Amino acid sequence: MDRVLLIEDEPSIVKLIRLNLEKSGYEVEASLDGLEGFDLALHQEWDCIILDLMLPGKDGMDICRDLRLAQKTTPIIMLTARDEEIDKILGLELGADDYMTKPFSPRELIARIKAVRRRMRQELSKADPLTLENTKEKVIHLGDLIINEESFEVTLSGVSLTLTRKEFELLTYMAKREGRTLSRDILLEAVWDYPLALDTRIVDVHISHLREKLGEDHPYIQTVRGFGYKLVKMDD
Protein backbone atom coordinates (compact mmCIF):
# COMPACT_ATOMS: atom_id res chain seq x y z
CA MET A 1 0.00 0.00 0.00
CA ASP A 2 1.42 3.40 -1.03
CA ARG A 3 2.04 5.76 1.87
CA VAL A 4 1.17 9.43 1.38
CA LEU A 5 2.19 12.24 3.72
CA LEU A 6 -0.19 15.20 3.68
CA ILE A 7 1.14 18.46 5.15
CA GLU A 8 -1.83 20.83 5.18
CA ASP A 9 -3.16 23.15 7.89
CA GLU A 10 -6.82 23.34 6.79
CA PRO A 11 -8.74 20.53 8.56
CA SER A 12 -11.54 20.50 5.96
CA ILE A 13 -9.04 19.94 3.13
CA VAL A 14 -7.23 17.28 5.16
CA LYS A 15 -10.52 15.45 5.73
CA LEU A 16 -11.46 15.63 2.03
CA ILE A 17 -8.08 14.43 0.77
CA ARG A 18 -7.75 11.70 3.39
CA LEU A 19 -11.23 10.33 2.65
CA ASN A 20 -10.66 10.14 -1.10
CA LEU A 21 -7.13 8.77 -0.93
CA GLU A 22 -8.05 6.08 1.57
CA LYS A 23 -10.98 5.07 -0.65
CA SER A 24 -8.45 4.67 -3.46
CA GLY A 25 -6.24 2.41 -1.36
CA TYR A 26 -3.63 4.82 -0.02
CA GLU A 27 -2.37 4.97 3.54
CA VAL A 28 -2.46 8.62 4.60
CA GLU A 29 -0.69 10.40 7.44
CA ALA A 30 -1.48 14.08 7.95
CA SER A 31 0.25 16.94 9.72
CA LEU A 32 -1.24 20.39 10.31
CA ASP A 33 2.12 21.98 11.14
CA GLY A 34 5.09 22.65 8.91
CA LEU A 35 7.79 21.75 11.42
CA GLU A 36 6.11 18.49 12.38
CA GLY A 37 5.43 17.68 8.74
CA PHE A 38 9.05 18.32 7.78
CA ASP A 39 10.24 15.99 10.54
CA LEU A 40 7.91 13.23 9.30
CA ALA A 41 9.00 13.77 5.69
CA LEU A 42 12.67 13.71 6.63
CA HIS A 43 12.74 10.67 8.92
CA GLN A 44 10.17 8.32 7.41
CA GLU A 45 9.74 6.77 3.97
CA TRP A 46 6.84 7.95 1.82
CA ASP A 47 5.66 7.23 -1.70
CA CYS A 48 4.39 10.79 -2.19
CA ILE A 49 4.23 14.05 -0.22
CA ILE A 50 1.35 16.48 -0.68
CA LEU A 51 2.62 19.81 0.59
CA ASP A 52 0.70 23.03 1.18
CA LEU A 53 2.52 26.27 0.45
CA MET A 54 1.31 28.34 3.41
CA LEU A 55 1.89 26.53 6.72
CA PRO A 56 2.49 27.45 10.36
CA GLY A 57 5.95 26.74 11.74
CA LYS A 58 7.72 26.16 8.42
CA ASP A 59 6.28 27.02 5.02
CA GLY A 60 6.06 24.70 2.04
CA MET A 61 8.83 26.38 0.06
CA ASP A 62 11.32 25.87 2.90
CA ILE A 63 10.18 22.28 3.45
CA CYS A 64 10.60 21.43 -0.22
CA ARG A 65 14.01 23.07 -0.45
CA ASP A 66 15.33 21.44 2.73
CA LEU A 67 14.10 17.98 1.75
CA ARG A 68 15.91 18.23 -1.58
CA LEU A 69 19.04 19.51 0.14
CA ALA A 70 18.82 16.44 2.39
CA GLN A 71 18.78 14.28 -0.78
CA LYS A 72 15.17 13.21 -0.28
CA THR A 73 13.83 12.28 -3.72
CA THR A 74 10.24 11.51 -2.68
CA PRO A 75 7.79 12.98 -5.24
CA ILE A 76 6.30 16.27 -3.97
CA ILE A 77 3.01 17.79 -5.11
CA MET A 78 2.61 21.36 -3.86
CA LEU A 79 -0.77 22.90 -3.02
CA THR A 80 -1.35 26.64 -3.17
CA ALA A 81 -4.33 28.93 -2.81
CA ARG A 82 -2.50 31.54 -4.85
CA ASP A 83 -2.61 31.63 -8.64
CA GLU A 84 0.59 33.58 -9.08
CA GLU A 85 3.16 32.35 -11.58
CA ILE A 86 6.08 33.17 -9.28
CA ASP A 87 4.84 30.72 -6.64
CA LYS A 88 4.65 27.91 -9.17
CA ILE A 89 8.06 28.66 -10.63
CA LEU A 90 9.68 28.91 -7.21
CA GLY A 91 8.11 25.66 -6.07
CA LEU A 92 9.23 23.81 -9.18
CA GLU A 93 12.70 25.34 -8.98
CA LEU A 94 13.07 24.14 -5.39
CA GLY A 95 12.37 20.59 -6.48
CA ALA A 96 8.61 20.05 -6.42
CA ASP A 97 7.43 17.57 -9.05
CA ASP A 98 4.03 19.16 -9.58
CA TYR A 99 1.68 21.81 -8.21
CA MET A 100 -2.08 22.22 -7.85
CA THR A 101 -4.01 25.41 -7.27
CA LYS A 102 -6.92 25.29 -4.83
CA PRO A 103 -9.72 24.44 -5.28
CA PHE A 104 -9.05 21.15 -7.05
CA SER A 105 -10.88 17.86 -7.51
CA PRO A 106 -9.80 14.78 -5.54
CA ARG A 107 -9.93 12.84 -8.82
CA GLU A 108 -7.32 15.14 -10.34
CA LEU A 109 -5.09 14.87 -7.26
CA ILE A 110 -5.21 11.07 -7.38
CA ALA A 111 -4.35 11.13 -11.10
CA ARG A 112 -1.33 13.30 -10.40
CA ILE A 113 -0.16 11.10 -7.51
CA LYS A 114 -0.31 8.08 -9.82
CA ALA A 115 1.59 9.99 -12.49
CA VAL A 116 4.49 11.07 -10.26
CA ARG A 117 4.67 7.57 -8.77
CA ARG A 118 4.93 6.02 -12.23
CA ARG A 119 7.65 8.46 -13.20
CA MET A 120 9.60 7.66 -10.04
CA ARG A 121 9.39 3.90 -10.66
CA GLN A 122 10.60 4.40 -14.22
CA GLU A 123 13.56 6.48 -13.05
CA LEU A 124 14.51 3.91 -10.40
CA SER A 125 14.37 1.18 -13.02
CA LYS A 126 16.68 3.15 -15.31
CA ALA A 127 19.08 3.73 -12.40
CA ASP A 128 19.32 -0.01 -11.62
CA PRO A 129 22.78 -1.21 -12.72
CA LEU A 130 21.21 -4.48 -13.90
CA THR A 131 19.03 -2.62 -16.40
CA LEU A 132 21.60 -0.18 -17.76
CA GLU A 133 22.89 -0.82 -21.26
CA ASN A 134 26.60 -1.45 -21.57
CA THR A 135 26.99 1.21 -24.21
CA LYS A 136 28.60 4.61 -24.51
CA GLU A 137 26.93 7.55 -22.83
CA LYS A 138 23.89 8.88 -24.63
CA VAL A 139 24.68 12.45 -25.63
CA ILE A 140 22.50 14.81 -27.65
CA HIS A 141 24.27 17.63 -29.53
CA LEU A 142 22.26 20.63 -30.76
CA GLY A 143 24.76 23.27 -31.71
CA ASP A 144 26.23 24.63 -28.48
CA LEU A 145 23.63 22.75 -26.44
CA ILE A 146 24.79 19.36 -25.15
CA ILE A 147 22.54 17.00 -23.17
CA ASN A 148 24.04 13.93 -21.46
CA GLU A 149 21.24 11.48 -20.65
CA GLU A 150 23.40 9.21 -18.51
CA SER A 151 24.94 11.85 -16.24
CA PHE A 152 21.89 14.17 -16.37
CA GLU A 153 24.14 17.08 -17.33
CA VAL A 154 23.34 19.94 -19.70
CA THR A 155 25.87 22.45 -20.99
CA LEU A 156 25.38 25.48 -23.20
CA SER A 157 28.44 27.01 -24.86
CA GLY A 158 30.55 25.07 -22.37
CA VAL A 159 28.65 26.39 -19.34
CA SER A 160 26.84 23.89 -17.13
CA LEU A 161 23.12 24.56 -16.58
CA THR A 162 21.31 23.72 -13.37
CA LEU A 163 17.97 22.15 -14.25
CA THR A 164 15.32 20.52 -12.14
CA ARG A 165 14.41 16.91 -12.92
CA LYS A 166 11.31 17.87 -14.87
CA GLU A 167 13.14 20.61 -16.80
CA PHE A 168 15.77 18.05 -17.82
CA GLU A 169 13.12 15.53 -18.90
CA LEU A 170 11.23 18.17 -20.89
CA LEU A 171 14.34 19.49 -22.62
CA THR A 172 15.53 15.97 -23.46
CA TYR A 173 12.14 14.93 -24.85
CA MET A 174 11.98 18.00 -27.09
CA ALA A 175 15.62 17.68 -28.17
CA LYS A 176 15.00 14.12 -29.37
CA ARG A 177 12.23 15.54 -31.55
CA GLU A 178 14.14 18.53 -32.84
CA GLY A 179 12.16 20.71 -35.23
CA ARG A 180 8.89 18.93 -34.53
CA THR A 181 5.95 20.91 -33.15
CA LEU A 182 4.70 19.36 -29.91
CA SER A 183 1.38 20.26 -28.36
CA ARG A 184 0.98 20.95 -24.65
CA ASP A 185 -1.14 17.81 -24.35
CA ILE A 186 1.62 15.68 -25.89
CA LEU A 187 4.26 17.16 -23.58
CA LEU A 188 2.01 16.79 -20.54
CA GLU A 189 1.41 13.11 -21.21
CA ALA A 190 5.00 12.33 -22.21
CA VAL A 191 6.86 14.16 -19.44
CA TRP A 192 4.31 14.14 -16.62
CA ASP A 193 2.56 10.92 -17.66
CA TYR A 194 -0.90 12.41 -17.21
CA PRO A 195 -3.62 10.33 -18.87
CA LEU A 196 -5.75 13.45 -19.44
CA ALA A 197 -4.96 17.10 -20.18
CA LEU A 198 -5.68 18.08 -16.60
CA ASP A 199 -3.67 21.30 -16.52
CA THR A 200 -1.45 22.27 -19.43
CA ARG A 201 -0.29 25.41 -17.61
CA ILE A 202 2.41 23.36 -15.92
CA VAL A 203 3.97 22.89 -19.38
CA ASP A 204 4.00 26.67 -19.95
CA VAL A 205 5.65 27.24 -16.55
CA HIS A 206 8.46 24.80 -17.33
CA ILE A 207 8.93 26.13 -20.86
CA SER A 208 9.20 29.66 -19.46
CA HIS A 209 11.76 28.56 -16.90
CA LEU A 210 13.81 26.65 -19.47
CA ARG A 211 13.89 29.71 -21.72
CA GLU A 212 15.22 31.82 -18.87
CA LYS A 213 18.01 29.32 -18.22
CA LEU A 214 18.90 28.98 -21.90
CA GLY A 215 18.98 32.77 -22.24
CA GLU A 216 17.62 35.18 -24.84
CA ASP A 217 20.73 34.74 -27.00
CA HIS A 218 19.91 31.05 -27.41
CA PRO A 219 16.31 30.85 -28.74
CA TYR A 220 16.14 27.06 -28.87
CA ILE A 221 12.51 26.76 -27.79
CA GLN A 222 10.04 28.41 -30.17
CA THR A 223 6.31 28.93 -29.76
CA VAL A 224 4.13 27.72 -32.61
CA ARG A 225 0.98 29.76 -32.11
CA GLY A 226 -2.17 27.70 -31.84
CA PHE A 227 -0.21 24.44 -31.73
CA GLY A 228 2.49 24.27 -29.06
CA TYR A 229 6.29 24.40 -28.92
CA LYS A 230 9.28 23.11 -30.83
CA LEU A 231 12.99 22.98 -30.16
CA VAL A 232 15.37 23.99 -32.96
CA LYS A 233 19.09 24.48 -33.46
CA MET A 234 20.34 28.05 -33.27
CA ASP A 235 21.27 28.07 -36.96
CA ASP A 236 17.76 26.95 -38.03
C-alpha positions in Angstrom: 0.0 0.0 0.0 1.4 3.4 -1.0 2.0 5.8 1.9 1.2 9.4 1.4 2.2 12.2 3.7 -0.2 15.2 3.7 1.1 18.5 5.2 -1.8 20.8 5.2 -3.2 23.2 7.9 -6.8 23.3 6.8 -8.7 20.5 8.6 -11.5 20.5 6.0 -9.0 19.9 3.1 -7.2 17.3 5.2 -10.5 15.5 5.7 -11.5 15.6 2.0 -8.1 14.4 0.8 -7.8 11.7 3.4 -11.2 10.3 2.7 -10.7 10.1 -1.1 -7.1 8.8 -0.9 -8.0 6.1 1.6 -11.0 5.1 -0.7 -8.4 4.7 -3.5 -6.2 2.4 -1.4 -3.6 4.8 0.0 -2.4 5.0 3.5 -2.5 8.6 4.6 -0.7 10.4 7.4 -1.5 14.1 7.9 0.3 16.9 9.7 -1.2 20.4 10.3 2.1 22.0 11.1 5.1 22.7 8.9 7.8 21.8 11.4 6.1 18.5 12.4 5.4 17.7 8.7 9.0 18.3 7.8 10.2 16.0 10.5 7.9 13.2 9.3 9.0 13.8 5.7 12.7 13.7 6.6 12.7 10.7 8.9 10.2 8.3 7.4 9.7 6.8 4.0 6.8 7.9 1.8 5.7 7.2 -1.7 4.4 10.8 -2.2 4.2 14.1 -0.2 1.3 16.5 -0.7 2.6 19.8 0.6 0.7 23.0 1.2 2.5 26.3 0.5 1.3 28.3 3.4 1.9 26.5 6.7 2.5 27.5 10.4 5.9 26.7 11.7 7.7 26.2 8.4 6.3 27.0 5.0 6.1 24.7 2.0 8.8 26.4 0.1 11.3 25.9 2.9 10.2 22.3 3.5 10.6 21.4 -0.2 14.0 23.1 -0.5 15.3 21.4 2.7 14.1 18.0 1.8 15.9 18.2 -1.6 19.0 19.5 0.1 18.8 16.4 2.4 18.8 14.3 -0.8 15.2 13.2 -0.3 13.8 12.3 -3.7 10.2 11.5 -2.7 7.8 13.0 -5.2 6.3 16.3 -4.0 3.0 17.8 -5.1 2.6 21.4 -3.9 -0.8 22.9 -3.0 -1.4 26.6 -3.2 -4.3 28.9 -2.8 -2.5 31.5 -4.9 -2.6 31.6 -8.6 0.6 33.6 -9.1 3.2 32.4 -11.6 6.1 33.2 -9.3 4.8 30.7 -6.6 4.6 27.9 -9.2 8.1 28.7 -10.6 9.7 28.9 -7.2 8.1 25.7 -6.1 9.2 23.8 -9.2 12.7 25.3 -9.0 13.1 24.1 -5.4 12.4 20.6 -6.5 8.6 20.0 -6.4 7.4 17.6 -9.0 4.0 19.2 -9.6 1.7 21.8 -8.2 -2.1 22.2 -7.9 -4.0 25.4 -7.3 -6.9 25.3 -4.8 -9.7 24.4 -5.3 -9.0 21.2 -7.1 -10.9 17.9 -7.5 -9.8 14.8 -5.5 -9.9 12.8 -8.8 -7.3 15.1 -10.3 -5.1 14.9 -7.3 -5.2 11.1 -7.4 -4.3 11.1 -11.1 -1.3 13.3 -10.4 -0.2 11.1 -7.5 -0.3 8.1 -9.8 1.6 10.0 -12.5 4.5 11.1 -10.3 4.7 7.6 -8.8 4.9 6.0 -12.2 7.7 8.5 -13.2 9.6 7.7 -10.0 9.4 3.9 -10.7 10.6 4.4 -14.2 13.6 6.5 -13.1 14.5 3.9 -10.4 14.4 1.2 -13.0 16.7 3.1 -15.3 19.1 3.7 -12.4 19.3 0.0 -11.6 22.8 -1.2 -12.7 21.2 -4.5 -13.9 19.0 -2.6 -16.4 21.6 -0.2 -17.8 22.9 -0.8 -21.3 26.6 -1.5 -21.6 27.0 1.2 -24.2 28.6 4.6 -24.5 26.9 7.5 -22.8 23.9 8.9 -24.6 24.7 12.5 -25.6 22.5 14.8 -27.6 24.3 17.6 -29.5 22.3 20.6 -30.8 24.8 23.3 -31.7 26.2 24.6 -28.5 23.6 22.8 -26.4 24.8 19.4 -25.2 22.5 17.0 -23.2 24.0 13.9 -21.5 21.2 11.5 -20.6 23.4 9.2 -18.5 24.9 11.8 -16.2 21.9 14.2 -16.4 24.1 17.1 -17.3 23.3 19.9 -19.7 25.9 22.4 -21.0 25.4 25.5 -23.2 28.4 27.0 -24.9 30.6 25.1 -22.4 28.7 26.4 -19.3 26.8 23.9 -17.1 23.1 24.6 -16.6 21.3 23.7 -13.4 18.0 22.1 -14.2 15.3 20.5 -12.1 14.4 16.9 -12.9 11.3 17.9 -14.9 13.1 20.6 -16.8 15.8 18.1 -17.8 13.1 15.5 -18.9 11.2 18.2 -20.9 14.3 19.5 -22.6 15.5 16.0 -23.5 12.1 14.9 -24.9 12.0 18.0 -27.1 15.6 17.7 -28.2 15.0 14.1 -29.4 12.2 15.5 -31.5 14.1 18.5 -32.8 12.2 20.7 -35.2 8.9 18.9 -34.5 5.9 20.9 -33.1 4.7 19.4 -29.9 1.4 20.3 -28.4 1.0 20.9 -24.7 -1.1 17.8 -24.3 1.6 15.7 -25.9 4.3 17.2 -23.6 2.0 16.8 -20.5 1.4 13.1 -21.2 5.0 12.3 -22.2 6.9 14.2 -19.4 4.3 14.1 -16.6 2.6 10.9 -17.7 -0.9 12.4 -17.2 -3.6 10.3 -18.9 -5.8 13.4 -19.4 -5.0 17.1 -20.2 -5.7 18.1 -16.6 -3.7 21.3 -16.5 -1.5 22.3 -19.4 -0.3 25.4 -17.6 2.4 23.4 -15.9 4.0 22.9 -19.4 4.0 26.7 -20.0 5.7 27.2 -16.6 8.5 24.8 -17.3 8.9 26.1 -20.9 9.2 29.7 -19.5 11.8 28.6 -16.9 13.8 26.6 -19.5 13.9 29.7 -21.7 15.2 31.8 -18.9 18.0 29.3 -18.2 18.9 29.0 -21.9 19.0 32.8 -22.2 17.6 35.2 -24.8 20.7 34.7 -27.0 19.9 31.0 -27.4 16.3 30.9 -28.7 16.1 27.1 -28.9 12.5 26.8 -27.8 10.0 28.4 -30.2 6.3 28.9 -29.8 4.1 27.7 -32.6 1.0 29.8 -32.1 -2.2 27.7 -31.8 -0.2 24.4 -31.7 2.5 24.3 -29.1 6.3 24.4 -28.9 9.3 23.1 -30.8 13.0 23.0 -30.2 15.4 24.0 -33.0 19.1 24.5 -33.5 20.3 28.0 -33.3 21.3 28.1 -37.0 17.8 27.0 -38.0 
